[in-house]
Amino acid sequence: MEIGRSELLRLTFGKGTVNTAIRWLPFFLPTLAVAFDSSTAALALLLGIAEGAGLTTIAVGRVLDAGRERLVIIAALLAIVLSSALAIAGSIWTFAIAVAILGAASGHVTVGGHAWISARVPFHRRARFIGVYEISWASALLVGVPVIAVLISAFGWRAPFIATAAAAVVAAFLVWTINDGVATNRQSDGPADTTPLTVDAWLIIAASAAIAMAGLTTIVVAGTWLDGAFGVSTGGVGLLAMAVGAVELTASSGSSAFADRLGKRRTIQYSVTATLAGLGIIASAGESLAIGTVGLLVFFLGFEYSIVTSFSLVSEAMPAARGRVLGIGNGTNTLARGIGVSSAGLLYEAYGIAGPAGLSAIAATAALILLTIVAARRPDLA
């Protein structure tokens, strides 16, 4: 089956909805802290804990392999409605449950979409479609967050939760109306669910997880570094966030446009190398804001291209158990991000930006090594 533009747009709208629902929260923690009679530190901790809910995707592999990808996506989108209702209640405890549900929903929409696309698009063309699907991550920052800001200014802090719940209902309906067609790329006669994943599958999963750690370890302290080292104002950090959104859009679009033609694994290696270059520029910035900004943008561009393109690679790591691989891959990425994020603050306090940048560099180097091994073992995944 050839995926039509209408089907891809409906899927991407769903992904954009869940991404917006989760990406706006860190930008408005002070507003939410007042609403929930709490502190920004406590809310930030809850968001970090909620990230761990992405581990739940490990359990949906059997459902995905049975061809129920849209069921997973629809259930996750409807879970956003429940999450919003809990948040609107105005209690810090209901908010904690709400963000945990949101973290799980984000992961399930991701793996459900990747599995649905992968079952219908051959590997040599898949990055084009997954790249478009992942553009929703950048659009949530460039479009969704500004809209949320307007809603808060006009109607108060509850308005974004109501709006994202309404959008989730619309998105769930749109995904429900998608015609599955024939999943020509699904191997229905694959191994039983208990069959262990292959070594090659684990190598590719580990490479993607290493890329995730390389990115998030430095990303999480970028704003703190800009403020502490250069005195960049909150407004300045906001402008940089918009620039980062533009870079994310460029990277996802680049993956969609070039990864299939130039080689997914090959271009991931190039972009991870660019990530390392960006980290080197950041570490050597000294007191130069201009150099530091250039380093951050190079770093973001390399990381975003790498992680988006790695999703296509993971989707072909073990086609007969694609759903399990995608679910376990997302869970492993969640764990890797959690380790990086939890280490970043301590490393920054002890060593400045060189600490988290160093851990990011180690993770990126590990990814390059793993991809080199994959190149020798799986030449078909160029």
C-alpha positions in Angstrom: 0.0 0.0 0.0 1.2 3.5 -0.8 0.5 5.9 2.0 -1.5 8.8 0.7 -0.9 12.4 1.8 -4.3 12.5 3.6 -3.4 9.4 5.8 0.1 10.8 6.6 -1.4 14.3 7.5 -4.0 12.7 9.8 -1.3 10.7 11.6 1.0 13.7 11.9 -1.8 15.9 13.3 -2.2 13.3 16.0 1.5 13.3 16.7 1.5 17.1 16.7 -1.3 17.2 19.2 0.4 15.0 21.8 3.8 16.8 21.2 2.1 20.2 21.9 0.4 18.8 25.0 3.8 17.9 26.4 6.1 20.5 25.0 4.3 23.6 26.3 4.6 22.6 30.0 8.3 23.4 30.6 7.9 26.9 29.2 5.1 27.9 31.6 6.2 26.3 34.8 6.0 29.6 36.8 2.3 30.0 35.7 1.5 26.4 36.6 3.4 26.7 39.9 1.0 29.5 41.0 -2.0 27.5 39.8 -1.0 24.4 41.7 0.4 26.3 44.7 3.7 24.6 44.2 7.2 25.5 43.0 8.8 25.3 39.6 11.4 22.9 41.0 8.7 20.5 42.2 6.9 20.7 38.8 10.1 20.2 36.9 10.8 17.1 39.0 7.3 15.7 38.2 8.0 16.3 34.5 11.2 14.4 34.8 9.5 11.5 36.6 6.8 11.5 34.0 9.4 10.9 31.3 9.8 7.4 32.7 6.2 6.6 31.6 7.7 6.1 28.1 8.9 2.7 29.4 5.3 1.5 29.0 5.8 1.2 25.3 7.8 -2.0 26.0 4.4 -3.7 26.7 2.7 -2.8 23.4 4.9 -4.7 21.0 2.5 -7.6 20.7 -0.4 -5.3 19.9 1.6 -3.5 17.2 2.8 -6.7 15.6 -0.9 -7.9 15.5 -1.7 -4.9 13.2 -3.5 -2.8 15.8 -1.3 0.3 15.5 -4.2 2.7 15.1 -5.8 1.3 18.2 -2.7 2.2 20.2 -2.6 5.7 18.7 -6.3 6.3 19.3 -6.2 5.1 22.9 -3.1 7.3 23.6 -4.9 10.4 22.1 -8.0 9.7 24.2 -5.7 9.4 27.3 -4.8 13.0 26.7 -8.4 14.0 27.5 -8.1 12.2 30.8 -4.8 13.8 31.5 -6.2 17.3 30.8 -9.2 16.6 33.0 -7.0 15.6 35.9 -4.7 18.7 35.4 -7.7 21.1 35.3 -8.7 19.8 38.8 -6.0 22.1 40.1 -4.3 19.7 42.5 -0.5 19.0 42.5 -1.4 15.3 43.0 -3.8 15.1 40.0 -1.3 17.1 37.9 1.4 14.4 38.8 -0.9 11.7 37.5 -1.8 13.8 34.5 1.8 14.3 33.3 2.6 10.6 33.8 -0.4 9.7 31.5 0.9 12.3 29.0 4.4 10.8 29.0 3.0 7.4 28.3 0.7 8.8 25.6 3.6 10.5 23.8 5.5 7.3 23.6 2.6 5.2 22.4 1.7 7.7 19.6 5.3 7.6 18.5 5.7 3.9 18.3 2.2 3.4 16.9 2.8 5.8 14.1 6.3 4.4 13.3 4.9 0.8 13.2 1.9 1.8 11.0 4.1 3.6 8.5 6.8 0.8 8.5 4.2 -1.9 7.8 3.2 0.0 4.6 6.4 1.6 3.3 9.5 -0.3 2.2 12.7 0.5 4.0 14.4 2.2 1.1 11.6 4.9 1.2 10.7 4.9 4.8 12.8 7.8 6.1 10.7 10.2 3.9 7.5 9.3 5.7 8.9 9.0 9.3 10.7 12.3 8.7 7.4 14.0 7.9 5.7 12.4 10.9 8.5 13.7 13.2 8.2 17.2 11.8 5.3 17.4 14.3 7.9 17.6 17.1 9.3 20.9 15.7 5.9 22.2 14.8 4.8 21.8 18.4 7.5 24.3 19.5 7.1 26.7 16.5 3.3 26.7 16.3 1.8 25.0 19.3 3.7 26.7 22.1 3.0 30.3 20.8 -0.8 29.4 20.5 -0.7 28.1 24.1 0.9 31.4 25.2 -2.0 33.3 23.6 -4.6 31.0 25.2 -3.0 31.5 28.7 -2.9 35.3 28.3 -6.6 35.4 27.1 -8.3 32.7 29.2 -5.9 31.5 32.0 -3.9 28.5 32.7 -6.7 25.9 32.2 -7.3 27.0 28.6 -4.3 25.0 27.1 -5.5 21.8 28.8 -9.0 22.2 27.4 -7.7 23.1 23.9 -5.3 20.1 23.8 -8.1 17.8 25.0 -10.4 19.0 22.2 -7.6 18.7 19.6 -6.9 15.1 20.9 -10.6 14.2 20.3 -10.4 15.5 16.8 -7.1 13.8 16.2 -8.5 10.4 17.5 -11.4 10.7 15.1 -9.1 11.5 12.2 -6.9 8.5 12.9 -10.0 6.3 13.3 -11.1 7.3 9.7 -7.8 6.2 8.2 -8.0 3.3 5.7 -5.5 0.7 6.7 -5.4 -0.8 3.3 -2.9 -3.7 2.8 0.1 -3.8 5.0 2.4 -5.1 2.3 5.5 -4.8 4.5 4.2 -6.7 7.6 5.6 -10.1 8.1 2.6 -11.8 9.6 4.4 -15.2 9.7 7.2 -13.9 11.9 8.4 -15.4 15.1 6.3 -15.8 18.2 6.3 -12.9 20.7 8.7 -14.8 23.0 11.4 -15.1 20.4 14.5 -13.2 21.7 15.5 -10.1 19.7 18.6 -10.7 17.5 22.0 -9.2 18.3 21.7 -6.9 15.3 18.4 -5.6 16.7 20.0 -4.8 20.1 22.9 -3.1 18.5 20.6 -0.8 16.5 18.4 -0.1 19.6 21.6 0.7 21.6 22.9 3.0 19.0 19.6 5.0 19.0 19.6 5.1 22.8 23.2 6.4 22.8 22.1 9.2 20.4 19.2 10.0 22.7 21.5 10.3 25.7 24.0 12.4 23.7 21.3 14.9 22.9 19.3 15.2 26.2 22.3 15.3 28.5 23.4 18.7 27.1 20.0 20.0 26.0 18.6 19.9 29.6 21.3 22.4 30.9 21.6 24.6 27.8 19.4 27.3 29.2 21.2 27.2 32.6 24.5 27.5 30.8 23.5 30.5 28.7 22.2 32.3 31.7 25.1 31.5 34.0 28.0 31.8 31.5 26.7 34.7 29.4 23.9 36.3 31.3 21.3 35.6 28.6 17.9 36.8 29.7 14.7 34.6 29.8 13.6 36.4 26.6 16.9 35.7 25.0 16.6 32.0 25.9 13.1 32.1 24.4 14.4 33.5 21.1 17.0 30.7 21.1 14.3 28.2 21.7 12.6 29.4 18.6 15.8 29.1 16.7 16.2 25.6 18.0 12.6 24.8 16.7 13.7 26.0 13.3 16.8 23.8 13.4 14.6 20.8 14.5 12.3 21.5 11.5 15.3 21.7 9.2 16.7 18.4 10.5 13.5 16.5 10.3 12.9 17.8 6.8 16.4 16.9 5.9 15.9 13.4 7.1 12.8 13.1 5.0 14.4 14.5 1.9 17.9 12.9 1.9 18.2 9.9 4.3 16.6 7.4 1.8 18.8 8.6 -1.1 22.1 9.0 0.8 21.7 6.1 3.2 20.1 6.2 6.6 22.9 4.5 8.7 25.6 6.4 6.7 24.0 9.9 7.2 23.4 9.1 10.9 27.1 8.6 11.3 27.8 11.9 9.5 25.2 13.7 11.7 26.5 12.2 14.9 29.9 13.5 13.9 28.3 16.9 13.5 26.9 16.5 17.0 30.4 15.9 18.3 31.7 19.0 16.5 28.9 21.1 18.0 29.8 19.7 21.5 33.5 20.7 20.8 32.5 24.2 19.9 30.3 24.5 23.0 33.1 23.3 25.3 35.6 25.8 23.7 33.2 28.8 23.7 34.8 30.4 26.7 33.2 33.8 27.2 32.0 34.1 23.6 28.2 34.0 23.3 28.4 33.9 19.5 30.6 30.8 19.5 28.4 29.2 22.1 25.3 29.8 20.1 26.9 28.4 16.9 27.9 25.4 18.8 24.4 24.8 20.2 22.8 25.1 16.8 25.3 22.7 15.2 24.8 20.3 18.1 21.0 20.5 17.8 21.1 20.1 14.0 23.3 17.0 14.2 21.4 15.4 17.1 17.9 16.0 15.7 18.8 14.5 12.3 20.4 11.6 14.0 17.6 10.7 16.3 14.8 11.1 13.7 16.7 9.0 11.1 17.5 6.3 13.7 13.8 5.6 14.0 13.7 4.3 10.5 16.8 2.1 11.2 15.2 0.7 14.3 12.0 -0.1 12.4 14.0 -2.5 10.1 16.2 -4.0 12.8 14.0 -7.1 13.0 11.0 -6.9 10.6 9.4 -10.0 11.8 9.0 -8.5 15.3 8.9 -4.8 14.3 6.4 -3.8 17.0 8.4 -5.3 19.8 11.6 -3.7 18.5 10.0 -0.3 18.3 8.4 -0.6 21.7 11.6 -1.8 23.4 13.6 0.8 21.4 11.4 3.6 22.7 11.7 2.3 26.2 15.4 2.0 26.0 15.6 5.6 24.6 13.5 6.7 27.6 15.9 5.0 30.0 19.0 6.5 28.2 17.4 10.0 28.3 16.6 9.6 32.0 20.2 8.7 32.8 21.5 11.6 30.8 19.1 14.1 32.3 19.6 13.0 35.9 23.4 13.2 35.5 23.5 16.5 33.7 22.7 18.7 36.7 25.4 17.1 38.9 28.0 17.2 36.1 27.2 20.9 35.4 27.6 21.9 39.0 30.9 20.0 39.3 32.5 20.8 35.9 30.4 23.5 34.2 29.2 22.8 30.6 32.2 20.6 30.0 30.7 18.0 32.3 27.4 17.3 30.5 29.1 17.9 27.1 31.7 15.3 28.0 29.0 12.7 28.8 27.2 13.6 25.6 30.4 13.1 23.6 31.0 9.7 25.2 27.5 8.7 24.3 27.9 10.0 20.7 31.2 8.1 20.3 29.5 5.0 21.5 26.8 5.5 18.9 29.4 5.8 16.2 31.1 2.6 17.3 27.8 0.7 17.4 26.8 1.9 14.0 30.2 0.9 12.6 29.5 -2.6 13.9 26.0 -2.6 12.4 27.6 -1.5 9.0 29.7 -4.7 9.1 27.0 -7.0 10.1 24.0 -5.5 8.2 25.3 -4.0 4.9 21.6 -4.0 3.8 21.0 -1.2 6.3 23.2 1.4 4.6 
